[in-house]
């Protein structure tokens, strides 16, 4: 197949190559081996985000959304581009490459006042659904994966909000000084792990997250109190794929260079424009070069035998990662924010099937890394298939970071951790398996949800399914440099799944498309029990890649069980490829009192 024809085919479900990606000049990771201390030790260029930790059960901060004028690197770390993208600042600190990392424990209260200093929205442009047009500078805040109240504290004056992201078109935190007070009360038994926060205003979430609007949330627990965990150096990896237009990019849609202002910049080029290979075949897609905390290919320095723990958070709006560390084993102990009592080992996969730790958009992972022999190793995202069947696509690989291992210092000022925490690892009682007996005693209710990306001719729901999620595909049908599209945006409140508080249910999510949509549900995690109808070793997560290669006649599927506990109120489930969500691959879940 001709590569250009393949590109047009992928436009049908939001696939192509896009405008570039850049990195901070001040934080740039250079290719040369920079030396310090007389040339005896390589310089670490990995930049840790600011960390704010709760004290006496409270973490209270102000988060500000505004434009960030800076420089970023593209595929080549040494090449800089000026950009103007939306980003978070906090308290008296201006916007930065990522929001601060927020560190809390079960039982803590997290208070965030969100202030929107973005400029006013552009004039109204009527889409096919005038009640659901995009407001690129209206925003809100979602705590991805946290088990917290999703509603509004209506008894408060002024109002306070939980993880409330079901804003109507007239709602949200409006630009030029609008504010909202968010309050998150974490249950005492909240699982420990990495989570993150990002905007989820319907119609604008992809545009804002594809800037730099995201930050980590770390929930501490008993596993973090293990002496070996506490002593190990902890690194936070926010994997980013920011989008913007630059001189070399095609189809800027009239957008000013170095900015991200139109949905079409993402929707028509969701994988990004960057890593191109001379041997790329017709099934390979160029991927946006990945940044880590705003830095392209940073250097991490470890001593031989040293143990570190790394927190991986994939904040990209579309691309997945296939993580692998040359010559080392990544020992995973949390998947999303949900812990396990034993490690799952991921040795160097380059010669062993090529599958590392796979993180779809929105997935997270915690790993233990023990440095091997002195040398230079690469943290990579290996190539990975993201679509099969009628459409075939392989996301090309990338080099994410360089790890330089040096001889252990004989007399170090700070002794490095060398011990790996022993198993079994402690986990929260919240993670108790949902057994067949518990499910049956709760009534055994089952639901089916369909993921199906449709064209502009809207089809009716399948007779044997309870709902259907719609989105639109677009194709380049005009030679004009600034084509116009009739985006068919679906309202975020088209269909609601109503559930009774305390229910235990089993849901099957069907994928009718070639692409592997990542499914995310808010508030309550999923206990995944089946893939394509076949039983698996169950596990907890809040974001999962649906099996690829489905069709309307023979869809692929995942099945999970869920306890609807603790909280009533409305929240969302959606495709974490956020432009799909903005286009309508989204539904409400409303939990009601008994």
SEFIMAR-546404 format. One record per atom (N, C-alpha, C): x, y, z. Coordinates in steps of 0.001 Angstrom, whole numbers, plus 500000, padded with zeros to 6 digits. Layout:
BEGIN
XYZ...
//
This chain:
BEGIN
500848498810500000500000500000500000500884501241500000500478502237499276501221503484499235501112504192500587502242504736501127502187505383502431501176506522502498501053507320501430500114508431501479498673507941501497498392506873500759497047506306500808496742505780502199497752505135502811497563504636504163497260505780505126497927506904504925497698508082505765496253508543505653495730508593504438494351509026504264493379508046504917493709506747504820492831505767505436492723506000506935493863506337507569493838506490509008493142507755509460492954508696508565492164509876508918490742509484509297490294508347508816488916507948509081488660507740510553489660507264511298489412507191512733490398508045513498490782509165512894491553510138513627493021509847513663493575509243512624494965508904512571495646509688511484496769510288511695497698510727510665498953511210511335499732511952510599500966512507511122500736513979511364501381514554512362500973515895512757502093516876512881501712518053513395502697519078513649503600518667514799504724519381514938505830518888515740505715519054517223506819518742517873506872518767519310508207519332519743508221520059520805509422520775521196509762520601522668510927521102523097511386520909524481512080522122525079512113522267526402512631523467527017514107523703526765514486524906526353515891525212526115516680525141527410516081525635528491516819525671529746516992524303530361516125523350529973516179522016530550516630520971529547517103521401528384517373520467527299518427519446527679518180518202527296519136517120527515520010516978526285521284517273526424522175517285525271522703515895524969523080515680523740523604514392523317525006514151523873525800515213523976527171515020524454527144514617525921528189513935526372528305513572527776528826514767528552527912515489529191528336516640529967528953516133531263530007516792531675530744516342532849530816517429533907530850517003535133531058517925536236532099517325537165532498518084538194533500517619539147534782517200538444535286518094537580536544517788536915536424516738535857535227516487535333535060515524534252534935514099534727534726513879536046534715512521536571533319511915536630532297512736536553530935512219536731530003512841535704529190512032535007528230512597534049527173513415534783526611514361534079525612515252534662524210514717534432523402514681535494522016514263535365521205515443534862520488515260533757519638516318533208518161516005533372517847514889534009516460514578534360515971515627535349514825516229535073514287517297535915513060516785536655513115516816537974511998516366538800510990517510538959509689517256538739508708518318538980508714518732540452508260519947540710508095520389542095507146519438542813507453519117544080506628518193544851506052518923546056504723518902546187504012519515547297503382518405548114503689518337549404503256517221550235502286517700551306501252516909551551500281517234552582500937517250553952500475518166554806500946518260556187499729518274557101499802517454558139498700517347559099497375517070558399497431516215557365496217515765556698495659516709555657496422517747555269495888518728554324496958519164553341496570519222552068497370519871551037496466520882550360496814522152550481495980523256549994496824524117549068496414524247547813497186525021546855496273525713545870496843526675545164496184527337544048496844526890542751496054526479541791496538526056540481496009527053539457496911527591538643496531528621537671496803528143536257495801528276535392495961527943533976496212529227533199497301529231532415497631530401531606498516529955530453498849530890529564499778530569528485501211530552529010502037529724528406503441529551528784504289529761527536505001530869527484505887531168526368507283530684526708507763529674525968509044529053526302509628528430525045510592527549525224511165526789524120511150525310524456510878524504523438510870523050523577511687522445522443512118521200522645512857520468521619511934519520520888512278519232519634511567518221518872512312516905518949512342516158517847513025514867517830514484515014518226515112516076517747516506516343518052516579517188519318517144516673520407517152517423521663517879518757521581518796518897520635519589520122520566518922521229519752517802520929519102517117521945518305515930522503519082515858523826519176514858524487519993513804525185519141512582525226519657511492525944519015510791526797520068510482528025519701509668528864520571508220528399520498507557528299521645506171527846521693505373528727522646504081528720522459503155529366523395502016528387523619502046527701524761501090526640525049500450526871526412499302526262526630498623526361527924499345525482528941499484525993530160500213525246531184499720525665532566500159524913533576499779525178534962500918525877535710500551526860536520501408527375537569500749527077538904501461527287540003500851527027541303501293528085542311500383528431543215500623529432544240501255530670543597502450531086544031503083532278543451503991531942542279504008530682541844504890530240540766504158530290539430504847530810538406504266530913537079504154529565536398503617529532535168503429528273534438504752527590534157504698526266534069505905525484533845505573524311532940506587523468532709506456522372531747505488521289532198505217521230533493504177520356534020503743520923535356502562520528535800502098520978537099502885520328538211502782520848539429503504520250540561502966518871540891503825518023541431503406516708541915502802516874543304501607516338543492500857516490544743500916515173545503501436515206546725501691513998547506500737513954548692499904512922548738498885512794549780498834511349550265498033511130551313497780509797551852496278509594552025495888508319552177494512508032552510494113508769553775492930509389553758492478510179554888492796511650554777493678512032553851494027513440553657492941514166552873492949515488552996492125516343552158493028517118551211492700517072549941493402517826548906492479518944548442492932520184548623492156521355548211492918522082547109492253522275545973492857522978544842491900524072544389492345525309544486491592526395543872492134526574542469491297526328541472491690526466540072491290527847539575492280528613539100492045529949538549492390529917537072491477530369536244491658530333534795492073531717534297493361531864533969493882533123533435494109533052531924493532532052531275493602531992529818492760533122529223493038533538527987492265534617527372490854534164527004490024535117526645488638534802526300488594533842525123487506533097525046487328532161523948487117532916522634487510532301521523487250532936520226485754533026519968485345533827518986483913533971518703483265532628518408482000532537518741481236531304518518481274530894517051481565529609516823481511529031515477480514527885515529479477527967514749478420526955514797478906525649514187478819524577514953479046523239514436477680522603514174477711521376513780476447520706513473475546520665514713476151520570515887475399520604517135475742521911517847474942522964517729475304524260518286475332524280519805474759523272520464474799523249521924476098522653522451476947522213521574478156521527522024479352521981521206479554523248521059480736523755520381481868523836521387483062523930520865484219523927521748484538525320522257484965525378523509485481526599524121486908526287524557487882526558523717489235526061523988489877526607525251489359527718525793489969528294526983489082528220528217487950527521528116487174527164529302487709525832529810487804525668531112488482524476531630487791523974532898488287522881533431487923522366534753489048521437535185488815520549536142489908519725536665489413518328537004490148517331536524489851515920536802491044515286537481490796514547538571491851513784539247491764512346538762492570512033537767492474510791537010492791509586537900491757508777538156491920507536538906491583507621540373491487508812540959491214508893542397489794508431542706489660507737543833488355507302544333487858508382545291487175509397544721486723510549545492485332510963545022484680511793545825483336512274545533483316513046544213482359512713543296482358513354541979481391514534541837480702514894542895479637515882542754480017517261543249478976518048543590479128519410544088478701519435545557479500520082546409479133520281547810478183521480547860476919521197547617475936522268547435475661523042548716476004522457549885475754523160551143476796524242551417477858524252550612478915525233550797478565526530550072478955527640550665478753528947550040480019529777550243480785530024549151480524529619547773480657528108547581480161527634546453480149526200546181481559525626546170481656524366546605482881523604546465482580522365545636483582521885544918483395520815543935484290519625544267483745518418544062484564517221544085485176517021542702485308515765542302485856515476540965484729515662539939484259516895539847483078517227539049483523517713537675483245516904536641483680517251535280482549517083534272481300517090534752480165516939533849479545518303533569480389519311533445479921520666533203479075520747531944477944521446532001477201521730530769477965522751529941477470522979528742478146523908527849478238525312528435477303525646529323477316526962529960478152526996531219478751525855531597479500525773532839480990525840532638481718525211533569483168525215533512483766526436534197485087526451534242485824527582534809486166528505533646485502529649533599485602530505532427486916531276532414487349531745531236488632532443531128488631533811531810489834534368531858490077535711532384489613535870533831490053534929534667489861535090536097488811534232536744488109533389535996487165532472536618487880531527537567487178531099538623487818530249539632486819529213540138487348528118540641486540527063541256487360526409542354486710526166543484487373525486544597487050523994544545488082523177544324487934521724544332488382521180545691487636520193546194487955519560547473487852518052547292488944517350547575488987515901547419489341515283548768488406514522549329488631513819550590488936512362550290490179511946550489490576510580550153490167509628551263489525508512550936489202507511551950490471506991552628490317506558553876491475506059554630492160504898553927491362504042553262491928502849552624492218503064551144492391504330550721492643504590549304493932503890548878493921503149547772495139502478547311496265503468547041497484502992547271498680503807547057499184503607545641499571504722544998500112504624543652500135505967542965500529505991541686500555507239540921499227507503540220498761508732540343497573509216539649497984510535538973497054511215538329497417512522537801496184513370537587496409514684537376495304515604537165495451516277535811494297516576535205494285517218533897492897517787533648492706518652532642491378519195532342490490518145531688489176518284531878488215517378531241486959518145530848487116519373530346485957520121529865485601519598528484484365519119528329483992518400527115484125519277525876484813518763524882485075519481523647486419520164523624487040520355524802488317521068524884489408520288525596489100519085526081490075518356526894491328518000526099491172517545524839492343517164524046493227518362523773492620519479523435493370520684523114494201521151524311493633521065525499494324521554526686495375520565527192495045519277527215496024518291527684497170518150526690496890518372525389497947518307524382498834519544524417498492520521525243499459521546525614500304520944526728500348521564527891501172521035528985500375520978530288499050520832530175498199520921531355497999519542531985498960519131532803498865517880533554499906517897534662499643517153535723500590517009536817500306515738537582501287515248538327501186513973539036500498514138540382499792513088540783499302512919542151499867511598542666500559511632543792501097510413544400500354510159545699499683509015545781499031508612547021499964507645547732500429508050548904501314507212549707500490506230550526501133505104550870500494504094551684501538503199552317501110502070552883502056501174553563503225500733552690503010500557551382504107500124550525505206501186550483504818502459550576505811503532550545506577503632551859506016503068552933506663503130554242507665502007554459507712501041553555508739500009553657510104500681553625511030500304554508512325501000554571513041501053553228512991499960552471513690499941551187513049500897550179511712501025550228511030501968549346511368503408549742511290503678551042511518505038551515512938505503551235513899504584551248515300504954551035515652505110549559514872504495548675515192504535547250514857505905546667515725506398545801515455507645545104514239507456544204513302508409544251512045508302543513512029509333542393511782508885541163511708509772540006510305509719539422509768510913539104508446511045538511508612511289537011507996510440536188508069510564534733506694510948534205506497512214533863505309512592533112505673512557531632505208511522530944505463511399529510504489512318528780505040513253528010504237514287527361504423514239525851503367514616525145503437514747523693502736516023523269503288517207523604502592518453523281502528518705521786501440519321521353501208519604519941501260521116519710501720521524518532501670522916518113502091522966516659501894524102516040502266524280514636503638524933514553504474524473513624505772525092513359505953525191511852507037525822511456507225526102510031507191524843509178507770523744509704507880522530508911506571521744508850505612522086509685504379521310509756503450521650508607502746520625508130501723520861507116500382521029507815499429521610507104498071521738507627498023522442508982498545523668509004498487524444510243497111525049510486496213524962509495494835525397509648494739526875510029495678527654509536495652529078509800496099529477511187496630528518511944497060528799513308498434529453513296498619530417514165499906531078514298500979530068514677502157530242514103503270529333514364503508529177515868503782527934516275504178527584517644503028527610518629501810527587518146500670527560519055499737526413518705498846526117519628497842525067519462496485525695519738495716525932518694494479526692518854493264526027518227493472525054517333492327524462516645492294522953516841491102522471517042490896521039517260491442520209516106491385520758514893491846520018513720493334519709513789494122520510514509495550520226514634495786518875515305494903518509516209495037517228516921494211516149516243492973516481515922492047515462515428492513514858514112493134515663513255493580515144511972495017514637511995495721514875513091497117514432513211497367513906514619496615512917515052496653512553516487497946511909516947498681511214516082499899510553516559501074511503516646500981512662516035502077513619516062502972513481514850503886514415514733504821514436513609506218514490514178507002513474513971508324513536514560509227512400514170509110511273514821510065510199514638509801509514513308510622509849512312510480509221510998511712508366510737511486507196510162512597506292509879512675506068508381513890505896507890514062505684506458513502504347506013513429503389506945512921502074506583511446501907506945510762503035507222509363502949507630508517502314506521507780501289506868506925500668505869505517501248505945504628500751505124503330501402504978502433501228506189502799500358507142501978500208508337502510501006509525503664501652509355504263502388510455503790503829510474503513504321511673503088505698511848504166506472512591504440507690512125505363508541512850504719508957514163505487508937515237504968509287516555505568510606517009504793511340517772505313512570518349506483512241519261507605512977519174508707512740520106508265513026521532508577512114522429508073512185523798509021513011524658508446513858525495509196514597526503508933513973527863509885514132528771509708513702530157509845514934531034508750515353531629508732516572532454509259517771531683508945517824530393509356518939529554510707518798528900511409517716529164512767517534528642512780516407527615513460516623526517513627515601525491514880514795525781514702513473525976515788512517526192516743512944527306516230513090528536517103513458529655518055512325530031519081512677530787520060511718531294519795511457532767519773510179533127519638509743534515520941509062534913521518509460536028522787508889536495522506508021537710522961506768537669522810505835538786524152505180539083524319504738540314525494503969540681525202502481540517526196501723540122526026500287539949525511499663541246524423498900541139523807498282542310522761499139542988522649500393542587521668501293543205520251500913542802519329501049543744517910500794543507517160502128543509516360502359542481515483503517542418514066503047542133513104503893542455511728503594542042511257504716541131510707504292540010510277505205538963508768505146538830508154506329538729506705506441538566506415506916537146505818506035536354505527506326534948504067506789534817503848507935534142502505508461533912502427508901532451501593508253531667501457508599530251500356509644530099500747510920529978499780512002529856499462512340528403499988511595527442499713511890526043498220511704525732497727512454524748496299512396524448495953511293523458496942510637522880496637509599521907497610508419521990498909508692521956499905507637521767500109506799523014500338505512522792500712504622523877502235504515523936502722503883524981504151503649525180504369502160525393505549501690524990505952500298525184507334500342525824507364500474527163508575500860527883509529499694528076510812499981527847511858498969527952513166499666528322513921499059529231515233499582529609516306498582529207517216499013528324518274498138527832518996497449528999519174496126528898520018495394529818519538495349531249518294495710531500517773495746532860516364495166532909515931494868534133514563494416534373513801495493535117512648495876534570511734496772535262510785495913536088510787496103537408509955495295538304508738496127538714507609495842538080506394496639538293505674496190539552505253497196540381504489496851541581503163497595541685502909498584540808501547499101540671501230499231539192499987498956538847499459499174537507498328500180537649498424501328536936497611502498537268497891502815538742496863503039539544497129503317540960496908502124541852496899500928541278496449499764542030497612498794542205497937498515543469499131497749543789498938496250543675500070495539543703500074494073543714501024493618544806500792492400545266501624491893546364502970491385545864503098491157544552504348490656543972504710491497542761505977491463542385506435492193541215506077491447539933505820492208538895505729491647537554506961492107536804507813491163536416509108491499535832509007491731534329509679492788533884509772493114532465511243493243532086511880492126531723513286492186531299513409492843529933514634493094529506514901493700528206514200492884527121513231493517526444512345492798525525512760492918524072513889493565523775514226493809522372514404492527521589514903491490522238515103490210521563514129489143522052513129489570522855512222488590523453510767489016523280510359489168522049508965489476521765508644490939521622509532491803522087509361493228521875508265493887522679507779493239523740506704493832524548507222494158525938507223495453526259507617495893527582506395496247528412506523497284529226505376497788529984504580498691529055503388498264528694502572499018527737501646499951528506501782501231528231500941502248528847500146502951527758498845502698527709497989503485526834497859504887527411497291505801526628497040507147527135496277507043528453496808507674529493496167507661530799496645506583531741497363505569531255497878504511532130499080504994532933499281504336534092500442504618534941501053503313535429502274503407535950502983502232536440504044502677537435504280501855538450505402502063539366506343500883539228507656501170539124508633500096538956509823500315539881510457499195540213511753499194540882512819498912539829513904499684539860515017499510538927516302499351539736517039498279539481518342498080540114519413498204539043520297499190539190521307499472538177522307498332538059522627497971536809523559496886536545524994497370536438525733496757535535527144497090535361527291498498534799528412499161535080528629500503534519528489500497533000527909501555532479527686501669531042526544502619530767526231502773529498525136503642529077524016502791528511522809503005529005521634502235528621520532503203528191519618502727527378518548503575526874517192503107527396516425504066527920515017503823528197514275504108526903513569503106526392512949503206525076511439502973525165510765503483524145509439502984523829509600502170522556509424500864522666509599499982521516508400500089520576508586499781519290507441499799518368506322498895518868505078499313518602503946498524519087502762498699518153502045497607517932500835497638517104499715498317517875499027499260517212497887499915517845496604499738517034496685499067515902495489498773515117495734497520514297494713496680514234494804495440513470493502495240512697493515494279511803492315493974511048492224494794509783491083495481509585490876496265508365491901497386508245492295497954509355493353498959509389494490498406510238495703498509509735496877498013510457497800499187510716498291499292511937499205500391512254500156499969513348501410500345513193502438500144514208502979501515514581502902501837515862503456503097516336504964502930516447505696503794515775507150503655515751507751503897517134508945503364517350509595503473518643510268504815518850510796505009520050511440506260520403512440505992521521513469506815521598514386506825522733513901507892523687513589507490524916512970508395525878513982509034526816514996508287527230515985508798528177517246507961528078518336508529528584519613507834528655519931507582530124520284506346530449520640505986531820522125505650531846522901506442532564524341506215532690524608505620534065525138504403534075525474503715535322526977503850535547527350504335536715528757504532537062529125503612538218530421503475538466530884502682539598530349503276540890529983502411541817529512502885543106530629503627543824530305504773544380531295505570545089531725504862546363533032504860546601533543504188547807533171504950549061533193506259548963532845507086550118531848508146549657530597507771549593529566508675549104528982509478550257528705510762550013528086511590551038526690511088551371526006510531550387524655510008550591524615508564550115524470507659551058524482506239550728523287505896549847523535505196548752522480504823547818521792503549548276520479503488548036519734502288548365520120501170547407520353499978547940520734498828547111519818497622547322518821497750548185517957496612548518516603496755547824516127495651547255514795495614546649513806495150547715512717495883547936511739495476548952511252494050548729511166493304549820510761491902549741509247491791549558508841490710548928507422490406548786507010489483549931505723489432550284504608490144549651504578491627550035504206492449549080504084493874549315502700494180549881502596495155550764501268495480551320500398496205550292499117495863550261498161496556549395496924496896550218496136497806549699494947498261550407493868497189550402493087497140551485491945496224551542490881496605550511490976497810549974490078498244548914490171497321547697491314496651547534491577495846546346491130494395546492490273494095547438489781492731547607489106492257546328489424491058545833488818490562544591487294490510544664486666490711543523485208490585543425484917489163542964484500488338543861484302486916543572482974486674542866482839485451542294481565485061541685480445485115542718480758484714543950479745484692545002479273486119545319480218487055545465479834488436545752478989489012544617479395488751543388478664489260542230477250488683542179477122487377542418475802486732542385474911487251543507475477487404544697474695487878545841474210489314545638474933490074544798474542491456544521473501491546543404473114490425542841472076490429541818472545490046540433473868490039540200474403489569538928474056490435537733473860491729537926473477492604536817474645492797535861474357492706534543475358492880533503474927493993532548475913494694531998475651495723530989476642495563529845476246496069528694477108496080527513477228497507526995478432497918526673478703499245526116479492499046524829479138499808523797479813499663522507480671500885522209481913500652521883482786501657521306482751501459519796482227502444519087482186502322517633482307503709517038483379503945516325483557505229515674482864505196514331481926506135514163481088506166512982481424507370512125480919507347510888481096508482510004480034509535510261479880510438509331478940511529509512477488511085509400477243509924508826475889509364508808475710508572510090474995509139511021474863508526512340473982507292512251474479506215512801473732504962512788473004504790514112471951504014514083471212503754515308471917502727516162471575502650517433472216501704518334471856500259517987472776499399518300472548497980518072471393497499518943470617496593518395469419496141519103469756495390520387470919494749520434471227493932521599472182494634522558472418495924522357473299496648523259472517497769523936472975498140525113472251499169525844472614500566525383473743500736524722474149502077524313475179501991523220475393503131522557476423503206521533477113504547521638478418504559521548479169505797521640479559506208520240479369507473519898479603507927518535480760508905518496481454508875517394482440509898517103482423510081515601483243510952515076483254511201513643484639510973513086484718510575511848486021510586511189486004511687510145487185512098509757487277513169508777488315512778507759488118513176506528489071512899505460489402514194504743490601514268504222490995515447503455490295515386502099489292516226501951488485516175500729488644517425499884489567518284500255489746519531499521491225519842499389491651520422498279493054520791498135493400522104498816492396522789499373492657524077499989493594523919501186494474524890501426495417524766502543494744524803503901493564525406503989492840525451505259491460524856505038491378523511504968490079522895504713489134523105505881487862523126505593486853523222506654486255521839506870485919521553508143485383520247508490484043520419509174483162519503508920481907519482509649482057518457510767482701518896511835482879517996512968481524517721513607481288516468513870480022516088514481480277515807515950480274516864516739480511516687518163479255516213518854479404515209519709478274514677520445478233515330521824477080515667522345477002516169523717477535515136524704478113515635525794478679514719526784477599514032527611476362514489527509475304513929528356474233513218527543474620512627526407473623511983525556472996510771526229473795509958526892473296508726527506473888508610528902473098508150529847473559507971531218473316506536531657474311505938532274474147504649532933473826504930534398472626504592534843472210504813536224472484503566537056473148503764538178473554502651539037473186502990540475472779501983541236472419502173542643473667502051543510473819502967544459474945502922545382475000501562546086476177500976546123476362499667546741476246498510545770475874498796544538475731497723543545477090497133543183477065495887542771478225495214542183477768494696540827478373495170539756477912494824538414479067494334537547478700493696536435479678493231535445479362493897534110480345494584533564480181495288532300481121494705531262480635494631530028481478494253528887481530495433527929482735495845527590482963496955526669483402496368525336482613496619524281482898496077522956483599497137522102484607496692521361485332497561520438485045497118519011484364497980518247484003497657516868484993498223515855486118498730516307487087499383515420488426498663515414489188498925514364490535498349514258491451498878515344491271500146515710492172500790516653491895500340518081492923500356518902492809499972520305492441501201521137491120501453521290490680502582522114491016502306523583491590503262524311491753503092525759490489503552526496489928502662527283488709502951528035489083503393529444488521504539529884488758505044531234487432505331531896487312504941533155486128505255533938486566505964535206485805506969535608486146507774536764485682507109538066486223507531539169485802507265540547486061505828541010485407504828540392485550503447540848486386502644539859487413501922540339488265501154539424487589499884538928488174499332537856487672498116537230488459496904537716487756495824537951488376494530538235488212493688536971489230493704536113489138493093534789489227491576534920488242490873534316488164489416534456488270488656533143487955489331531999487957488625530712488470489539529610489151488948528652489543489610527408488953488791526267488170489423525420487501488737524299486723487507524775486112487645525936485283486571526472486040485466527170487362485512527164488176484474527793488654484947529158488525484088530142488931484433531500490433484657531581490825485659532364492231485961532600492474486015534103493743486125534508494047486389535900493562487810536200492552487981537047491957489313537222492956490332537777492736491586537438493571492666537976492770493957538000493227494903538832492581496195538980493237497230538082492425498139537542492942499268536777491826500300536662492142501476536135491096502450535819491137502873534360492152502422533630492274502701532193492787501436531528492142501016530437492564499777529787492398499913528284493400499440527544493335499439526087492423498308525633491376498658524902490504497621524358491250496849523273491017495537523143491675494773522090491388495371520726492391495416519884492240495997518550491707494948517572491331495417516379490912494508515322489445494155515339488628494944516022487208494647516058486467495173514838485295494631514614484373495109513579482984495134514197482022495864513575480657495829514114480078494423514172480475493570513224479960492207513218480678491297514182481983491542514407482781490719515313483637491638516193483016492264517182483767493177518040484698492429518993485751493108519421486601492628520503486041493165521812486531492668522942485897493104524194486798492899525402486479493651526443486994493386527790485789493317528721485911492546529792484843492426530788485428492734532155484722493568532915485184493883534263484010493879535228484342493752536493483373493905537569483717495176538342482708495755538969482923497021539657482003497123540865482571497614541969481778497977543137481485499476543070480236499829543099479853501234543099479672501659544554480774502039545160480803502258546605481140503709546926480845504090548134481290505333548777480555506582548317480341506752547000479906508058546509478717507951545553477774508860545724476752509080544705477164510283543859476501510423542712476770511577541864477108511185540449477282512188539568477551511934538152479030511977537829479472511065537007480850511112536503480890510530535108482087510315534580482236509980533162482931508649532959482641508044531794483477507005531207483645507399529746484826507144529196485113507700527871486370507069527298486627507372526028487881506996525399488948507986525842490084507473526314491153508344526791491978508915525635491750508473524407492213509250523257491299510466523213491742511564523808490822512601524241490096513298523109490651513318521905489860513916520830488674513016520468488803511698520663487650510811520492486584511134521548487037511338522783486109511708523850485409513026523529486175514026523090485586515325522758484565515219521631484767514244520740483843514053519626482617513233520004482587512689521205481373512007521628481533510602522140482769510073522195482968508725522719483036508823524249481876509173524820481806509540526238480376509356526721480231508943527980478914508812528595478990509206530059477831509566530602477686509779532035477432508446532732477942508335533945477511507328534906476955508107536089475754507799536516475188508471537676474863507425538731475503507559539881475247506663541002474225507339541903473135506644542188472024507225542947471889506505544284471337507176545294471159506529546602470189505354546511470317504467547477469411503310547545467992503787547808
//
